[in-house]
Amino acid sequence: MTGKVYIVGAGCGGAGLLTLRAKELISGCGALVYDDLVHPDILALAPADARLIYMGKRSGHVSARQEDICETLVSLAREGLTVVRLKGGDPFVFGRGGEEMLALAGEGIPCAEVPGISSALAVPAEAGIPLTHRALSRGFHVVTAHTADTADGLPEYFSRLAGLPGTLVILMGLERLGRIALRLISSGAAPDTPAAVLSGGNSRRPAAVRGTLEDIAALAADAGVEAPAVIVVGQAAALRLSSTLPLAGVRVGLTGTAGFQSRLRPLLEAEGAEVFAAARSEVVPLQSGFDPAALEGGGWAVLTSANGVDAFIELLSGARFDLRRLRCRLAAIGPATAARLETHGLYADLVPPEPTTASLGSALLGRGAEGDTVWLLRSERGNPELAATLSRRFDVRDTALYTTGPEGRITSAAAEYTALAGYLVFPSAGAAEDFFASGGSIAPGTVPVAIGPVAARGLAAHGVKNALIPSSIGREAIAELILETHRGRGETL
């Protein structure tokens, strides 16, 4: 049975700027054929068993031929797969999506296009340049500087654009920037017309250079702007209406489990940060042999993470254990773990003042009776110091319900983002171990952030001894630390 191909626009940012339809298709595809400059968080939406095939194009790099891309799409569809051809920006705005649709239709392959946010719109907007403004620009024109059948690569009608009102947006023109400026000036545009060169969206090295037609080529060269870049010409190009959120322009990479990342991400994005998954640790259930009936005899059940709560509830459910049979008391390492218990109708009898194993151990020693049975229901990678501390007073049963490990090798897209991250967050020593085990590395300009001393020691074991540590443990403390550090630097990373 022949499959289907969807030509999907990935937009010019993270997964938050995808359309709902695009996210739905990527999450259910059998094969993902993706372009260059696609955000790693978008690639991570694909199912674990989907085939990910990179067939991108980038100026100055060896790229896949268009004929080969079309052949690949046809071949995958004939295997019966649902294929997503993921293209940066919008497939039908200088994205060759039309060529691919025609090739698929010619081979009888069912196909459809899903629009995305074009770089012609998104990249200027990100830099604070509105393409239209009632007082400055009542329209805009989008052209390519990569025309195949003209001597200089510019459209044959290019000279006429100099006399048109509004904003001119030129794509794929960085290597011809000087020629573009001279052509516009010689065609009647004023030399002092505002101009900007913008490398944003998912660019590896974002840049925003402003000047005039007379000097923009020299300014962009001095700034080392890299392709791909969007050129904007017109009065609106002088505007700077970009985000004033405190972490705007800052890239923050996250490690650890998907659950941890999903809870920290909104706090950072609310301050304007661009957040991405640098690496992920997956939660793997273990056959512990633990019989929930043991909890009918009293004692303490100790949960040291939200993942531990999930594993605990799953164990009870699998054993068809009625919660009314619980006779033990519950201890949670911190508010987040206690809150996860509450979602299942269970309420912690003990939550220590600080969400650390040291504070948890001290609190339990003060509350429990000599000889109490204490079940440590946690990760196989849990801190051994807690069990040792509690063993001085209690009958400790350290039970590993799950473990964590690297979700897989870090993708090239995630590695490129990580190399340019301002901050890299590690929620545990295990997350640090998984990051390096999956091929991660920390660039000299990146600031590592450890959630607490244990995570910092995990980083130090890999030679990273300059990690920032918040004064208290928790997601809010991490977000506040990054905010304070960035303000202290007085710069955008």
C-alpha positions in Angstrom: 0.0 0.0 0.0 1.4 3.4 -1.0 2.0 5.8 1.8 1.6 9.6 1.9 3.9 12.6 1.9 3.3 15.8 3.7 5.4 18.8 2.7 5.5 20.6 6.1 6.8 24.0 7.0 9.0 24.0 10.2 8.9 27.8 10.6 11.9 29.7 11.9 12.1 28.7 15.6 11.4 26.0 18.1 8.4 23.6 18.4 6.3 26.4 19.8 6.1 28.1 16.4 4.9 25.0 14.6 1.3 24.8 13.5 -0.8 22.3 15.4 -1.2 20.3 12.2 2.6 20.2 11.7 3.1 18.9 15.2 0.4 16.3 14.8 2.0 15.0 11.5 5.5 14.9 12.8 4.5 13.1 16.0 2.8 10.4 13.9 5.2 10.0 11.0 7.1 6.9 9.9 9.9 8.9 8.2 11.0 12.4 8.7 13.1 13.9 5.8 14.3 17.2 7.2 16.0 20.4 6.0 19.0 22.2 7.4 18.4 24.6 10.3 15.5 22.7 11.9 15.3 23.2 15.6 16.3 20.0 17.6 13.1 20.2 19.7 11.1 19.8 16.5 13.1 16.7 15.4 12.5 15.3 18.9 8.7 15.2 18.3 9.1 12.4 15.8 8.3 8.9 17.2 11.3 6.9 18.5 11.0 4.4 15.7 10.6 6.9 12.9 13.4 7.1 10.3 15.1 10.5 10.4 16.9 11.4 7.2 18.8 14.7 6.8 18.6 16.1 3.3 19.2 19.8 3.8 20.7 22.5 1.7 23.0 25.3 3.0 25.1 27.8 1.1 28.8 26.8 1.0 28.2 23.2 2.1 27.8 19.9 0.3 24.0 19.5 -0.1 21.6 16.9 -1.3 20.5 17.3 -5.0 16.9 18.2 -5.5 16.4 15.1 -7.7 17.7 12.9 -4.9 15.4 14.4 -2.4 12.4 13.8 -4.6 13.5 10.2 -5.3 13.8 9.6 -1.5 10.3 10.9 -0.8 8.8 8.7 -3.6 10.8 5.6 -2.4 9.7 6.1 1.3 6.1 6.5 0.3 6.2 3.4 -1.8 7.3 1.5 1.3 3.9 2.4 2.8 5.3 5.0 5.2 3.7 8.3 6.2 6.4 10.7 5.3 6.9 14.2 6.6 9.2 16.4 4.4 10.2 19.1 6.9 11.3 22.3 5.4 12.5 25.5 7.1 10.1 28.4 6.9 7.2 27.9 4.5 7.6 25.2 1.8 6.0 27.4 -0.9 8.1 30.5 -0.2 11.3 29.9 -2.0 11.5 26.5 -0.4 11.1 24.3 -3.5 8.0 22.8 -2.0 6.3 23.2 -5.3 8.9 21.2 -7.1 8.6 18.4 -4.6 4.8 18.4 -4.8 4.9 18.2 -8.6 7.4 15.3 -8.5 5.2 13.4 -6.0 2.0 14.0 -8.0 3.8 12.9 -11.2 4.6 9.5 -9.5 1.0 9.1 -8.2 2.0 9.6 -4.5 -0.7 11.2 -2.3 0.6 14.4 -0.9 -0.3 17.7 0.8 1.3 20.9 1.9 1.2 22.3 5.4 2.2 26.0 5.7 4.8 27.3 8.0 6.0 30.8 9.1 8.3 32.0 6.3 11.7 33.4 7.2 10.8 36.4 5.1 8.3 37.3 7.9 9.7 35.7 11.0 13.4 36.7 10.9 12.7 40.4 10.5 10.0 40.2 13.2 12.4 38.5 15.6 14.9 41.4 15.0 12.1 43.9 15.7 11.5 45.0 12.1 7.8 45.1 11.1 7.5 44.7 7.3 4.5 47.0 7.4 4.0 50.1 9.5 1.3 52.6 8.8 3.6 55.6 8.9 6.5 53.9 7.0 5.5 51.0 4.9 2.1 50.0 3.5 3.3 46.9 1.7 6.3 44.6 1.2 7.9 42.6 -1.6 9.8 39.3 -1.2 12.3 38.3 -3.8 15.2 35.8 -4.1 18.8 36.7 -5.0 19.4 33.2 -6.1 17.7 33.2 -9.5 19.1 30.5 -11.8 18.7 32.0 -15.2 20.2 35.6 -14.8 23.8 36.7 -15.0 24.0 38.0 -11.5 21.5 35.8 -9.7 19.1 38.7 -9.2 15.6 38.7 -10.8 15.4 40.3 -14.2 13.0 42.9 -12.8 15.2 43.7 -9.8 16.0 47.3 -10.9 12.3 48.2 -10.9 12.1 47.3 -7.1 14.2 50.4 -6.3 11.4 52.7 -7.1 8.6 50.8 -5.4 7.2 52.0 -2.0 7.2 49.8 1.1 9.7 47.2 2.4 11.9 45.0 0.2 12.8 41.6 1.6 15.6 39.6 -0.1 16.3 36.0 0.6 19.4 34.0 -0.1 21.4 37.1 -1.0 24.2 37.4 1.6 27.0 36.6 -0.8 25.7 39.2 -3.3 25.0 41.9 -0.7 27.4 44.4 -2.2 26.0 43.9 -5.7 22.4 44.2 -4.4 23.1 47.5 -2.7 24.8 49.0 -5.7 22.1 47.8 -8.1 19.4 49.4 -5.9 21.3 52.7 -5.6 22.1 52.8 -9.4 18.4 52.2 -10.0 17.3 55.2 -8.0 17.2 54.2 -4.4 18.8 56.7 -2.0 22.1 55.7 -0.6 20.9 56.5 3.0 17.9 54.1 2.7 17.9 52.0 5.9 18.9 48.4 5.4 19.4 45.4 7.7 21.0 42.0 7.4 19.5 39.4 9.7 20.6 35.9 10.5 18.1 34.7 13.0 15.4 32.1 13.3 17.3 28.8 13.8 20.6 30.2 12.5 23.7 28.8 14.3 25.0 32.3 14.8 22.2 34.9 15.1 23.1 38.4 14.0 21.3 41.6 13.3 23.3 44.3 11.5 21.7 47.6 10.6 23.0 50.4 8.3 22.1 52.0 5.0 22.4 50.8 1.4 25.7 52.6 1.3 27.4 50.8 4.1 25.5 47.7 4.9 27.7 45.3 2.9 30.8 46.5 4.8 29.1 46.4 8.2 27.8 42.8 7.6 31.3 41.7 6.5 32.9 43.2 9.6 30.2 41.5 11.8 30.9 38.1 10.2 27.3 37.4 9.4 26.8 33.9 8.1 24.3 32.5 5.7 21.4 32.1 5.6 20.5 35.7 6.1 17.5 37.9 5.3 18.1 41.3 3.8 15.6 44.1 4.6 15.6 47.4 2.8 13.3 50.4 3.5 12.3 52.8 6.2 11.0 50.0 8.5 14.4 48.4 8.5 15.6 51.2 10.9 13.0 50.1 13.6 14.0 48.1 16.7 10.8 46.7 18.1 12.3 43.5 19.4 11.5 41.7 22.7 12.4 43.5 25.9 12.0 40.4 28.1 15.1 40.0 30.2 16.4 36.7 28.6 15.5 37.6 25.0 18.3 36.3 22.8 19.6 33.9 25.4 19.8 30.2 24.5 19.4 27.7 27.4 20.0 24.0 26.9 18.3 21.5 29.2 19.3 18.0 30.2 17.6 15.4 32.3 14.3 13.7 31.8 11.5 15.0 29.6 9.4 15.6 32.8 12.0 17.9 34.4 12.5 19.8 31.1 8.8 20.3 30.7 8.5 21.9 34.1 11.5 24.2 33.8 11.0 25.3 30.2 8.0 27.5 30.8 9.8 29.5 33.6 12.6 30.4 31.2 10.5 31.0 28.1 8.3 33.4 30.1 11.5 35.5 30.5 12.2 35.4 26.8 14.8 32.6 26.6 15.1 30.3 23.7 15.0 26.9 25.4 16.0 23.6 23.8 16.8 20.0 24.8 20.5 19.6 24.7 20.1 15.9 25.7 17.5 13.8 27.3 17.5 11.0 29.9 14.9 8.3 29.6 13.1 6.7 32.5 13.4 2.9 32.4 11.1 0.8 34.8 12.9 -2.0 36.7 11.5 -5.3 37.9 12.2 -4.7 41.6 10.3 -7.6 43.0 8.8 -5.3 45.5 5.5 -6.4 47.0 3.2 -3.5 47.8 1.6 -5.6 50.5 4.6 -4.9 52.6 3.3 -1.3 53.0 0.3 -2.6 55.0 2.6 -3.1 58.0 3.4 0.5 58.6 6.8 2.2 58.4 7.7 4.9 55.9 7.6 4.9 52.1 10.1 7.5 50.9 9.8 9.1 47.4 12.7 11.2 46.2 11.5 12.4 42.8 8.4 12.9 40.7 9.6 10.1 38.5 9.8 7.9 41.7 6.1 8.7 42.4 5.1 7.8 38.9 7.0 4.5 39.2 5.4 3.8 42.6 1.9 4.4 41.4 2.5 2.3 38.3 3.7 -0.5 40.5 0.6 -0.3 42.7 -1.6 -0.2 39.7 0.1 -3.2 38.1 -0.4 -5.2 41.3 -4.0 -4.0 41.6 -3.2 -2.8 45.0 -6.0 -0.8 46.6 -4.7 2.5 48.1 -7.0 2.0 51.1 -4.7 -0.8 52.2 -1.7 1.6 52.7 -0.8 1.8 56.4 2.7 3.4 55.9 3.5 7.1 56.2 4.7 8.9 53.1 7.8 11.1 52.9 8.5 13.3 49.9 11.9 15.0 49.2 10.4 18.3 48.2 7.3 20.2 47.1 7.4 19.0 43.5 7.4 15.3 44.6 4.7 16.0 47.2 2.6 17.7 44.5 3.0 14.7 42.2 1.7 12.4 45.1 -1.3 14.7 45.5 -2.3 14.2 41.9 -3.0 10.5 42.9 -4.9 11.4 46.1 -1.9 10.8 48.4 -0.5 13.4 50.8 3.0 13.4 52.2 3.3 13.1 56.0 6.8 14.6 55.8 8.4 17.2 53.5 11.8 18.5 54.6 12.6 22.2 54.7 15.1 21.8 51.8 14.5 19.4 48.9 17.8 17.6 49.4 18.7 14.1 50.5 20.6 15.5 53.5 17.5 17.5 54.7 15.2 14.5 54.0 17.5 12.2 56.0 17.7 14.6 58.9 13.9 15.1 59.0 13.2 11.4 58.9 15.6 10.7 61.7 13.7 13.3 63.8 10.3 11.9 63.0 10.6 8.1 62.8 10.7 5.6 65.6 13.8 3.4 66.3 13.6 0.3 64.1 10.9 1.6 61.8 11.0 0.0 58.3 11.9 2.6 55.7 11.3 1.8 52.1 13.4 4.0 49.7 11.4 3.8 46.5 13.6 5.6 44.0 16.0 5.4 41.1 18.8 2.8 40.9 21.1 5.9 40.6 19.9 7.4 43.9 22.3 9.0 46.3 23.8 6.1 48.5 24.4 8.6 51.4 20.6 8.7 52.2 20.4 5.0 52.8 23.6 5.1 54.9 22.3 7.9 57.0 18.9 6.3 57.7 20.4 2.9 58.5 21.7 4.3 61.8 18.2 4.3 63.2 15.9 2.4 60.8 15.5 -0.9 58.9 16.2 0.5 55.5 14.9 -1.3 52.3 16.5 0.5 49.4 14.4 -0.5 46.4 15.1 0.6 42.8 11.8 1.0 41.0 13.4 2.6 37.9 16.6 3.9 36.4 17.6 6.6 33.9 19.9 6.5 31.0 20.7 8.4 27.8 17.8 8.6 25.4 20.2 8.2 22.6 23.1 9.9 20.9 22.9 13.7 20.7 21.8 14.7 17.2 23.9 17.0 15.1 21.3 19.7 15.4 21.2 19.6 19.2 25.1 19.5 19.3 25.2 22.7 17.1 22.7 24.5 19.4 24.6 23.3 22.5 27.9 24.7 21.2 26.3 28.2 21.1 24.2 27.9 24.3 24.5 30.6 26.9 23.6 28.3 29.7 23.3 24.5 30.1 21.2 23.1 33.0 21.9 19.8 34.8 19.2 18.6 37.3 21.2 15.7 38.7 24.5 13.9 38.6 22.8 11.2 36.5 21.8 13.9 33.9 25.4 15.0 33.7 26.5 11.4 33.2 23.9 10.8 30.5 24.9 14.1 28.7 28.5 13.1 28.3 27.7 9.5 27.6 25.5 10.5 24.7 28.3 12.5 23.1 27.7 15.9 24.7 30.3 18.6 25.4 30.3 22.0 26.9 31.8 24.9 24.9 34.1 27.4 26.5 31.5 30.2 26.4 28.7 28.2 27.9 27.8 28.5 31.6 26.9 25.2 33.2 24.2 25.3 35.9 23.8 22.5 38.4 20.6 22.2 40.4 22.5 21.5 43.6 25.8 20.2 45.1 25.2 16.6 44.0 24.7 17.6 40.4 27.8 19.8 40.6 29.9 16.9 41.8 28.6 14.9 38.9 29.8 17.6 36.5 33.1 17.8 38.3 33.7 14.1 37.7 33.8 15.1 34.0 36.2 18.0 34.5 33.5 20.7 34.7 34.3 22.6 37.9 32.8 26.0 37.2 29.1 25.2 37.5 26.8 27.7 39.0 24.6 26.4 41.9 21.5 28.2 43.1 21.2 29.0 46.8 18.2 26.7 47.1 17.2 23.7 45.1 14.3 23.8 42.6 13.2 24.9 39.2 12.3 28.4 40.3 15.8 28.8 41.8 17.5 27.8 38.6 15.4 30.3 36.5 16.2 33.0 39.0 19.9 32.2 39.0 20.1 32.4 35.2 18.2 35.7 35.3 20.6 37.2 37.9 23.7 35.9 36.2 22.6 37.3 32.9 21.7 40.7 34.3 25.2 40.8 36.0 26.8 40.1 32.7 24.9 43.0 31.0 24.9 41.2 27.7 23.0 39.0 25.4 24.5 35.6 24.9 
